[in-house]
Amino acid sequence: MVSAAERAEEPAPRTATVPPAVRSSVWLVGRPASRTRRSEGSPAGLDRDRITAATVRLLDAEGLARFSMRRLAAELDVTAMSLYWYVDTKDDLLELALDSVYGEIAAPPEDAVWTERLRELAGAYRALLVRHVWASSLAGSFLNIGPHSVLFTRAVQDVIRATGLPLHQRTGALSAVFQFVYGFGTIEGDLRRRSAAAGVSQDEYFQQAMTAYRSEPSLKPVIDVSQDLMDARGGDTVEEMRERDFTFALDLLIAGIEAMRDR
């Protein structure tokens, strides 16, 4: 038999620890009906749509880094705690805001030629990323399964399906086009934001950057090699140069899709 003293010296049995559940998406978490509309104790005139719209305005005006529930509450003239009648976390609210701006992209007519539909969707996605600079960061953080995001995804898939590519090549084509647009729009939006923060135009910002490059001796070999490339780029302004680059890059991708389809 084991005595009480011996039992006391034995290590305590290990208890299984269950890791906390990961909150993957606001769209996968059910909320009681009373929490999505005004209830007793919640401010009059406040609802999830109004909160989401105010979030988008605040993110556009001040950026993602400065956004907080307290700042949003001040914008809406309510207490920060009152916002939690409608969302459980700040991330939930950011995810709602992201999905709402996807609603700005209209699906092109299904009877249009697929190349034109692709150009229209690519251009609209680029414009969204430039208009809402914060969206590119959030798009890489969340699952993007809200209703507006799903409609955009469906429109993209419909266009890629219409290309005539074999089934196993379609995801690659989708990635080639829309990851290119994501990167292009993210950089374009960031340049606009930096220029505005510096209080100069994009052209002035670009000229200042080029002057800084040329004044650095270690960068001279790179500048010398790329000067002809920059001269041949075309366009008198940053906007014109960027538009030429985007249009030609998209043409290259479309030509590649057509070539692979015809193989």
Secondary structure as UniProt FT lines:
FT   HELIX           4..9
FT   HELIX           26..28
FT   HELIX           33..35
FT   TURN            40..41
FT   TURN            44..45
FT   HELIX           48..62
FT   TURN            65..66
FT   HELIX           69..76
FT   HELIX           80..85
FT   HELIX           90..102
FT   TURN            103..104
FT   TURN            110..111
FT   HELIX           114..131
FT   TURN            133..134
FT   HELIX           135..139
FT   TURN            140..141
FT   HELIX           147..162
FT   TURN            163..164
FT   HELIX           167..198
FT   HELIX           202..214
FT   HELIX           217..219
FT   HELIX           220..232
FT   HELIX           238..262
//
